[in-house]
């Protein structure tokens, strides 16, 4: 500690006293705001492909990307729109993310506060008496020491002169950390909206598959009744009845697993909306279709992912915050300078506490320099630098993974569309086959084995078609999620209520 101090007792601070501070203090005040130590952050330049390698389907054609920010509207499904908005207001994960934004905002406010002087005020009424038998026993009067009062009103202040930028780098780190928390909140939005839509698709797909199963079961039930009539009339054998009964029961056996899937999807949707599991069952009492896109939306080019994906942007902000921490650590290699001041009123009596004679004050400009620390400061600098290197690699890897997710989603969307088309053709052919084989069986041109096989095949084809059509929509939702859809990069954050 190397203080330069000007002290006065029972006198007011004056212009002369202030000018008496060392010239170096004035120079330090002038130097404050100069370049900070440590590396200045520069955003990494990431190379991305010029275009997507997979063929882009019509529904996600290159073009305007405005609908990507509210991609669920391409389905024109009012219930889905409502569920998305309800999740925005009530989802608990989103509210946790919002709380973290408020927390990081408070951390930033604390960091900014370091630029300002710390001022404390205190009032101390005191009554004391020296011991007659203590260290002053020999000088104690015969009647003993008298008790005395002391009243004090004091204001003291301290202000760090940020010559080497420790405070500025701390604010820089906190600011980037706050921005990262905002982007984390938006990343939760991206995931949440996709999860709500995926659960909604699961609900509708399960409903449609149950409807299809019951319709096929009804056809097989009618076939079973017809086969029994033919058996009782002696036209066919009991084997046909057994085979028809087996097909019918096998189809009915597929309904309970579908009911389980439906229940789980509804429960999942309820939790995403911040409600108890099962609370949405009444809202889905009516069967609805699997949502399908009604119009196209553009997906842009690979470079757009860097701007639209909040998790990538958050990773970049964390890298910026860590780079600033290198400067904070480096500042410990240099001296710390500050200004300190004290103004107080001291008196043994309240009557003259505010008199001029009760005033006392001091001004000082202490400087502190760490002469030896066993390499701790430089070790900490290396630690902060390595952390920055790690975050840079994680940022680059996150970009690669994002491009991979988009490519995979485009591929899955395109290929599942092709599969759904083939399954649609197969289901249409199976309907015709069932009609033909039924006529042939009733006219005695074929046995029941062909009827049973054809009806079972129709059920499988139709069930696979519904599942495939739902999978196409799932792939599209996953593509929107991979692209970071669900928020506007140019829109200010709007946190939900606590």
C-alpha positions as CSV (number, residue, x, y, z in Angstrom):
1,X,0.0,0.0,0.0
2,X,1.4,3.4,-1.0
3,X,-1.1,6.1,0.0
4,X,-0.8,9.8,-0.9
5,X,-2.9,11.4,1.7
6,X,-4.1,14.9,2.7
7,X,-5.7,15.1,6.1
8,X,-7.3,18.0,7.9
9,X,-9.0,18.1,11.3
10,X,-11.7,20.6,12.4
11,X,-11.4,22.3,9.0
12,X,-13.6,22.2,5.9
13,X,-12.3,20.6,2.6
14,X,-11.1,23.4,0.4
15,X,-10.0,23.9,-3.2
16,X,-6.4,24.3,-1.9
17,X,-6.6,20.8,-0.3
18,X,-7.9,19.2,-3.4
19,X,-5.1,20.8,-5.4
20,X,-2.7,19.4,-2.9
21,X,-3.3,15.8,-4.0
22,X,-0.3,14.5,-5.9
23,X,-0.1,15.3,-9.6
24,X,0.0,11.6,-10.4
25,X,-3.6,11.3,-9.2
26,X,-4.8,13.9,-11.6
27,X,-2.9,12.1,-14.4
28,X,-4.6,8.8,-13.4
29,X,-8.0,10.5,-13.7
30,X,-7.0,11.6,-17.2
31,X,-5.8,8.1,-18.1
32,X,-9.1,6.5,-17.0
33,X,-10.9,5.5,-20.1
34,X,-7.9,4.7,-22.1
35,X,-7.4,1.3,-23.7
36,X,-8.0,-1.7,-21.4
37,X,-5.5,-4.5,-20.9
38,X,-6.2,-7.9,-22.3
39,X,-7.4,-8.9,-25.8
40,X,-10.1,-6.9,-27.6
41,X,-12.9,-9.3,-28.7
42,X,-13.4,-9.9,-32.4
43,X,-16.3,-12.1,-33.5
44,X,-15.0,-15.3,-35.1
45,X,-15.5,-15.7,-38.9
46,X,-17.2,-19.0,-39.6
47,X,-17.3,-20.4,-43.1
48,X,-20.6,-22.0,-44.1
49,X,-21.6,-23.7,-47.3
50,X,-23.1,-21.5,-50.0
51,X,-26.2,-23.7,-50.3
52,X,-27.9,-26.7,-48.8
53,X,-26.7,-29.9,-50.5
54,X,-30.0,-31.7,-50.2
55,X,-32.8,-30.9,-52.6
56,X,-35.2,-28.5,-50.9
57,X,-38.9,-29.5,-51.3
58,X,-41.6,-27.1,-52.4
59,X,-43.0,-26.7,-48.8
60,X,-39.6,-25.3,-47.7
61,X,-38.6,-23.5,-50.9
62,X,-36.0,-20.8,-50.9
63,X,-37.7,-17.5,-50.6
64,X,-39.0,-15.1,-48.0
65,X,-38.2,-16.2,-44.5
66,X,-40.6,-14.0,-42.5
67,X,-42.9,-16.9,-41.7
68,X,-40.0,-18.8,-40.2
69,X,-40.4,-16.6,-37.1
70,X,-43.9,-17.9,-36.7
71,X,-43.6,-21.1,-38.7
72,X,-46.6,-22.9,-37.1
73,X,-48.9,-20.5,-38.9
74,X,-48.2,-22.4,-42.2
75,X,-50.5,-25.1,-40.9
76,X,-53.5,-22.8,-40.6
77,X,-54.6,-24.7,-37.4
78,X,-56.2,-22.3,-34.9
79,X,-55.9,-24.8,-32.0
80,X,-52.2,-25.2,-32.6
81,X,-51.8,-21.4,-32.7
82,X,-53.6,-21.2,-29.4
83,X,-51.5,-23.9,-27.8
84,X,-48.3,-22.2,-28.9
85,X,-49.4,-18.9,-27.3
86,X,-50.5,-20.6,-24.1
87,X,-47.1,-22.3,-23.8
88,X,-45.4,-18.9,-24.3
89,X,-47.3,-17.6,-21.2
90,X,-47.3,-20.6,-18.9
91,X,-44.4,-23.0,-19.7
92,X,-42.3,-23.4,-16.6
93,X,-39.0,-24.0,-18.4
94,X,-39.5,-20.7,-20.1
95,X,-40.3,-18.9,-16.9
96,X,-37.0,-20.3,-15.4
97,X,-35.2,-19.0,-18.5
98,X,-36.8,-15.6,-18.0
99,X,-35.7,-15.6,-14.3
100,X,-32.1,-16.2,-15.5
101,X,-32.4,-13.2,-17.8
102,X,-33.5,-11.1,-14.8
103,X,-30.6,-12.5,-12.8
104,X,-28.0,-11.7,-15.4
105,X,-29.5,-8.2,-15.8
106,X,-28.9,-7.7,-12.0
107,X,-25.3,-9.0,-12.4
108,X,-24.7,-6.5,-15.1
109,X,-26.1,-3.7,-12.9
110,X,-23.7,-4.8,-10.1
111,X,-20.8,-4.7,-12.6
112,X,-21.8,-1.2,-13.8
113,X,-22.0,-0.1,-10.2
114,X,-18.2,-0.6,-9.9
115,X,-17.7,2.5,-12.0
116,X,-19.3,4.6,-9.4
117,X,-17.9,5.7,-6.0
118,X,-18.9,3.6,-3.0
119,X,-20.4,6.0,-0.4
120,X,-21.3,5.0,3.1
121,X,-23.0,7.0,5.8
122,X,-23.1,6.2,9.4
123,X,-24.2,7.6,12.8
124,X,-22.6,6.4,16.0
125,X,-23.7,7.5,19.4
126,X,-21.2,6.2,22.0
127,X,-20.9,6.2,25.8
128,X,-17.6,4.8,27.3
129,X,-15.6,4.7,30.5
130,X,-12.0,3.7,31.0
131,X,-11.1,1.0,33.5
132,X,-9.6,2.2,36.7
133,X,-7.7,-1.0,37.1
134,X,-6.6,-1.3,33.4
135,X,-3.5,-0.2,31.6
136,X,-4.1,3.4,32.7
137,X,-4.4,2.4,36.4
138,X,-1.3,4.5,37.3
139,X,-2.8,7.7,35.9
140,X,-6.3,7.1,37.0
141,X,-7.7,9.9,39.2
142,X,-8.5,9.0,42.8
143,X,-12.2,9.2,42.1
144,X,-11.8,7.0,39.0
145,X,-12.3,7.8,35.3
146,X,-15.5,9.5,34.3
147,X,-17.7,8.1,31.6
148,X,-17.7,10.1,28.4
149,X,-20.0,10.5,25.4
150,X,-19.0,10.7,21.7
151,X,-21.4,11.4,18.9
152,X,-20.4,10.9,15.3
153,X,-22.0,11.5,11.9
154,X,-19.7,10.2,9.1
155,X,-19.7,9.9,5.3
156,X,-16.9,8.0,3.7
157,X,-16.3,7.2,0.0
158,X,-14.0,5.2,-2.2
159,X,-13.6,5.2,-5.9
160,X,-11.4,2.9,-8.0
161,X,-9.7,4.8,-10.8
162,X,-10.0,2.2,-13.6
163,X,-6.6,3.0,-15.3
164,X,-6.0,-0.5,-16.7
165,X,-9.6,-1.4,-17.5
166,X,-10.4,-4.0,-14.8
167,X,-13.9,-2.5,-14.2
168,X,-14.5,-1.9,-17.9
169,X,-13.7,-5.5,-18.8
170,X,-15.9,-6.7,-15.9
171,X,-18.8,-4.7,-17.4
172,X,-18.0,-6.0,-20.8
173,X,-18.1,-9.6,-19.6
174,X,-21.3,-9.1,-17.6
175,X,-22.9,-7.4,-20.7
176,X,-22.1,-10.3,-22.9
177,X,-23.3,-12.7,-20.3
178,X,-26.6,-10.8,-20.1
179,X,-27.0,-11.0,-23.9
180,X,-26.2,-14.8,-23.7
181,X,-29.0,-15.2,-21.2
182,X,-31.5,-13.5,-23.4
183,X,-30.5,-15.8,-26.3
184,X,-30.8,-18.8,-24.0
185,X,-34.3,-17.7,-23.3
186,X,-35.0,-17.5,-27.0
187,X,-33.5,-20.9,-27.5
188,X,-36.0,-22.3,-24.9
189,X,-38.7,-20.6,-27.0
190,X,-37.5,-22.4,-30.2
191,X,-37.4,-25.8,-28.4
192,X,-40.7,-25.2,-26.6
193,X,-42.7,-24.3,-29.7
194,X,-41.3,-27.3,-31.6
195,X,-42.1,-29.6,-28.7
196,X,-45.7,-28.3,-28.5
197,X,-46.2,-28.8,-32.2
198,X,-44.6,-32.3,-32.1
199,X,-46.9,-33.3,-29.2
200,X,-49.9,-31.9,-31.1
201,X,-49.0,-33.9,-34.2
202,X,-48.6,-37.0,-32.0
203,X,-52.1,-36.4,-30.6
204,X,-53.7,-36.0,-34.0
205,X,-51.8,-39.0,-35.5
206,X,-52.8,-41.3,-32.6
207,X,-56.4,-40.2,-33.0
208,X,-56.4,-40.8,-36.8
209,X,-54.7,-44.2,-36.3
210,X,-57.4,-45.2,-33.8
211,X,-60.1,-44.1,-36.1
212,X,-58.5,-46.1,-39.0
213,X,-58.1,-49.2,-36.8
214,X,-61.7,-49.1,-35.7
215,X,-62.9,-48.7,-39.3
216,X,-60.9,-51.7,-40.4
217,X,-62.0,-53.6,-37.3
218,X,-65.6,-52.9,-38.3
219,X,-65.0,-54.2,-41.8
220,X,-63.4,-57.4,-40.4
221,X,-66.3,-57.7,-37.9
222,X,-68.7,-57.7,-40.8
223,X,-66.6,-60.3,-42.6
224,X,-66.6,-62.5,-39.5
225,X,-70.4,-62.3,-39.3
226,X,-70.7,-63.1,-43.0
227,X,-68.3,-66.1,-42.6
228,X,-70.3,-67.5,-39.7
229,X,-73.4,-67.2,-41.8
230,X,-71.7,-69.1,-44.6
231,X,-70.4,-71.7,-42.1
232,X,-73.9,-72.2,-40.6
233,X,-75.3,-72.6,-44.1
234,X,-72.6,-75.3,-44.9
235,X,-71.0,-73.2,-47.6
236,X,-67.6,-72.9,-45.9
237,X,-65.6,-74.6,-43.2
238,X,-65.1,-73.6,-39.6
239,X,-61.4,-72.7,-40.5
240,X,-62.6,-69.6,-42.3
241,X,-64.5,-68.5,-39.2
242,X,-61.5,-69.0,-37.0
243,X,-59.3,-67.1,-39.4
244,X,-61.8,-64.2,-39.6
245,X,-62.1,-64.1,-35.8
246,X,-58.3,-64.1,-35.5
247,X,-57.9,-61.2,-37.9
248,X,-60.6,-59.2,-36.1
249,X,-59.1,-59.8,-32.6
250,X,-55.6,-58.9,-33.9
251,X,-56.8,-55.6,-35.3
252,X,-58.6,-54.8,-32.0
253,X,-55.4,-55.6,-30.1
254,X,-53.6,-52.6,-31.7
255,X,-56.0,-50.1,-30.2
256,X,-54.8,-50.1,-26.6
257,X,-51.2,-49.2,-27.5
258,X,-52.5,-46.4,-29.6
259,X,-54.7,-45.2,-26.7
260,X,-51.6,-45.2,-24.5
261,X,-49.7,-43.1,-27.1
262,X,-52.7,-40.7,-27.3
263,X,-52.8,-40.3,-23.6
264,X,-49.1,-39.8,-23.3
265,X,-49.1,-37.1,-26.0
266,X,-52.0,-35.2,-24.4
267,X,-50.3,-35.4,-21.0
268,X,-47.0,-34.2,-22.5
269,X,-48.8,-31.3,-24.1
270,X,-50.4,-30.4,-20.8
271,X,-47.0,-30.2,-19.0
272,X,-45.6,-28.1,-21.8
273,X,-48.5,-25.7,-21.1
274,X,-47.7,-25.7,-17.4
275,X,-50.7,-27.8,-16.4
276,X,-51.4,-31.1,-14.7
277,X,-51.2,-34.2,-16.9
278,X,-54.6,-35.1,-18.2
279,X,-56.1,-31.6,-17.9
280,X,-56.3,-31.2,-21.7
281,X,-58.2,-34.5,-22.4
282,X,-61.6,-32.6,-22.7
283,X,-60.1,-30.3,-25.3
284,X,-59.1,-33.3,-27.5
285,X,-62.4,-35.2,-27.1
286,X,-63.1,-34.4,-30.8
287,X,-60.9,-36.1,-33.4
288,X,-58.9,-33.8,-35.6
289,X,-56.8,-34.2,-38.7
290,X,-53.0,-34.3,-38.7
291,X,-51.9,-30.7,-39.5
292,X,-50.4,-30.3,-43.0
293,X,-48.6,-27.2,-44.3
294,X,-50.9,-25.0,-46.5
295,X,-48.2,-22.8,-47.9
296,X,-44.5,-22.6,-48.5
297,X,-41.9,-20.8,-46.3
298,X,-38.3,-20.0,-47.2
299,X,-35.4,-21.5,-45.3
300,X,-32.7,-19.2,-46.6
301,X,-29.1,-20.3,-47.0
302,X,-26.7,-21.9,-44.5
303,X,-25.2,-18.6,-43.4
304,X,-28.6,-17.5,-42.1
305,X,-28.5,-20.2,-39.5
306,X,-25.7,-18.3,-37.7
307,X,-28.1,-15.4,-37.2
308,X,-31.4,-17.2,-36.6
309,X,-30.2,-19.9,-34.2
310,X,-30.2,-18.5,-30.7
311,X,-28.0,-21.2,-29.3
312,X,-25.3,-20.3,-31.7
313,X,-25.6,-16.7,-30.9
314,X,-25.5,-17.4,-27.2
315,X,-22.3,-19.5,-27.7
316,X,-20.7,-16.5,-29.4
317,X,-21.8,-14.2,-26.6
318,X,-20.3,-16.5,-24.0
319,X,-17.0,-16.4,-25.9
320,X,-17.1,-12.6,-25.9
321,X,-17.7,-12.7,-22.1
322,X,-14.9,-15.1,-21.5
323,X,-12.5,-13.0,-23.7
324,X,-13.3,-10.0,-21.4
325,X,-12.5,-12.1,-18.4
326,X,-8.9,-12.5,-19.8
327,X,-8.7,-8.7,-19.5
328,X,-10.0,-8.8,-15.9
329,X,-7.4,-11.3,-15.0
330,X,-4.6,-9.4,-16.8
331,X,-5.4,-6.2,-14.9
332,X,-4.2,-7.9,-11.8
333,X,-0.7,-7.6,-13.2
334,X,-0.9,-3.8,-12.8
335,X,-1.3,-1.4,-9.9
336,X,-4.7,-0.5,-8.6
337,X,-5.4,3.2,-7.9
338,X,-8.2,4.7,-6.0
339,X,-9.5,7.9,-4.4
340,X,-10.8,7.8,-0.8
341,X,-12.5,10.5,1.2
342,X,-14.0,11.0,4.6
343,X,-16.1,13.7,6.1
344,X,-17.4,13.5,9.7
345,X,-18.9,15.4,12.6
346,X,-17.6,14.4,16.0
347,X,-18.5,15.8,19.3
348,X,-18.9,14.8,22.9
349,X,-22.2,16.6,23.1
350,X,-25.2,16.6,20.7
351,X,-25.5,20.4,21.3
352,X,-22.5,21.3,19.3
353,X,-22.3,18.3,16.9
354,X,-23.0,20.4,13.9
355,X,-20.6,23.2,14.8
356,X,-17.7,24.0,12.5
357,X,-15.3,22.9,15.2
358,X,-16.8,19.3,15.1
359,X,-15.8,18.7,11.5
360,X,-13.1,16.3,10.4
361,X,-12.2,15.2,6.9
362,X,-9.5,13.4,4.9
363,X,-8.7,12.8,1.3
364,X,-6.2,10.1,0.1
365,X,-5.1,8.5,-3.2
366,X,-3.8,5.0,-2.3
367,X,-2.1,2.8,-4.8
368,X,-1.6,-0.9,-4.5
369,X,0.6,-3.3,-6.4
370,X,1.0,-7.0,-6.0
371,X,4.8,-7.5,-5.8
372,X,4.8,-11.3,-5.4
373,X,2.0,-13.9,-5.6
374,X,3.9,-17.1,-6.6
375,X,2.6,-17.0,-10.1
376,X,-1.1,-17.0,-9.2
377,X,-2.1,-14.0,-11.4
378,X,-0.3,-15.3,-14.5
379,X,-1.8,-18.8,-13.8
380,X,-5.2,-17.3,-13.7
381,X,-4.6,-15.5,-17.0
382,X,-3.7,-18.8,-18.6
383,X,-6.8,-20.4,-17.2
384,X,-9.1,-17.7,-18.6
385,X,-7.3,-17.9,-22.0
386,X,-7.8,-21.7,-22.1
387,X,-11.5,-21.3,-21.2
388,X,-11.8,-18.8,-24.1
389,X,-10.2,-21.3,-26.4
390,X,-12.6,-24.0,-25.3
391,X,-15.6,-21.8,-25.9
392,X,-14.3,-20.9,-29.4
393,X,-14.1,-24.6,-30.2
394,X,-17.5,-25.2,-28.8
395,X,-18.9,-22.3,-30.8
396,X,-17.4,-23.7,-34.0
397,X,-18.7,-27.2,-33.2
398,X,-22.2,-25.9,-32.5
399,X,-22.2,-24.3,-36.0
400,X,-21.2,-27.6,-37.6
401,X,-23.9,-29.5,-35.6
402,X,-26.5,-26.9,-36.6
403,X,-25.7,-27.3,-40.3
404,X,-25.8,-31.0,-39.9
405,X,-29.3,-30.8,-38.2
406,X,-30.7,-28.8,-41.0
407,X,-29.2,-31.0,-43.7
408,X,-30.6,-34.1,-41.9
409,X,-34.0,-32.5,-41.4
410,X,-34.2,-31.5,-45.1
411,X,-33.2,-35.0,-46.2
412,X,-35.7,-36.7,-43.9
413,X,-38.5,-34.4,-45.0
414,X,-37.8,-35.0,-48.7
415,X,-37.5,-38.8,-48.4
416,X,-40.5,-39.2,-46.1
417,X,-42.6,-37.3,-48.6
418,X,-41.6,-39.8,-51.2
419,X,-42.4,-42.7,-48.8
420,X,-45.8,-41.2,-48.0
421,X,-46.6,-41.0,-51.7
422,X,-45.8,-44.6,-52.2
423,X,-47.8,-45.7,-49.2
424,X,-50.7,-43.7,-50.4
425,X,-50.6,-45.6,-53.7
426,X,-50.2,-48.9,-51.8
427,X,-53.2,-48.1,-49.6
428,X,-55.4,-47.2,-52.6
429,X,-54.4,-50.5,-54.3
430,X,-55.1,-52.4,-51.1
431,X,-58.7,-50.9,-51.0
432,X,-59.3,-52.2,-54.5
433,X,-57.7,-55.6,-53.7
434,X,-60.1,-56.0,-50.7
435,X,-63.1,-55.2,-52.8
436,X,-62.0,-57.7,-55.5
437,X,-61.1,-60.6,-53.1
438,X,-64.3,-60.1,-51.2
439,X,-66.3,-60.6,-54.4
440,X,-64.2,-63.6,-55.4
441,X,-64.7,-65.2,-52.0
442,X,-68.4,-64.7,-52.0
443,X,-68.6,-66.3,-55.5
444,X,-66.4,-69.2,-54.5
445,X,-63.5,-68.2,-56.7
446,X,-61.0,-68.0,-53.8
447,X,-60.6,-69.2,-50.3
448,X,-60.7,-67.1,-47.1
449,X,-56.9,-67.0,-46.7
450,X,-56.7,-64.4,-49.5
451,X,-59.5,-62.4,-47.9
452,X,-57.8,-62.4,-44.5
453,X,-54.4,-61.5,-45.9
454,X,-55.7,-58.7,-48.1
455,X,-57.8,-57.2,-45.3
456,X,-54.8,-57.3,-42.9
457,X,-52.6,-55.8,-45.6
458,X,-55.1,-52.9,-46.1
459,X,-55.1,-52.2,-42.4
460,X,-51.3,-52.1,-42.2
461,X,-51.0,-50.0,-45.3
462,X,-53.5,-47.4,-44.1
463,X,-51.9,-47.3,-40.6
464,X,-48.4,-46.8,-42.1
465,X,-49.8,-44.1,-44.4
466,X,-51.1,-42.1,-41.4
467,X,-47.9,-42.6,-39.5
468,X,-45.9,-41.6,-42.5
469,X,-47.9,-38.5,-43.2
470,X,-47.4,-37.5,-39.5
471,X,-43.7,-38.2,-39.8
472,X,-43.5,-35.8,-42.8
473,X,-45.0,-33.1,-40.6
474,X,-42.6,-34.0,-37.7
475,X,-39.7,-33.7,-40.1
476,X,-40.9,-30.3,-41.1
477,X,-41.2,-29.1,-37.5
478,X,-37.7,-30.5,-36.8
479,X,-36.4,-28.5,-39.8
480,X,-38.0,-25.3,-38.5
481,X,-36.4,-26.0,-35.1
482,X,-33.0,-26.7,-36.6
483,X,-33.3,-23.4,-38.5
484,X,-34.0,-21.6,-35.2
485,X,-37.5,-20.7,-36.1
486,X,-39.9,-19.2,-33.6
487,X,-38.5,-15.8,-32.8
488,X,-37.5,-12.5,-34.5
489,X,-33.9,-11.5,-34.2
490,X,-34.9,-7.9,-34.6
491,X,-37.6,-8.0,-31.9
492,X,-37.0,-6.9,-28.3
493,X,-37.3,-9.5,-25.7
494,X,-40.7,-9.8,-24.0
495,X,-40.4,-11.8,-20.8
496,X,-43.4,-13.5,-19.3
497,X,-44.8,-12.4,-16.0
498,X,-43.3,-13.9,-12.8
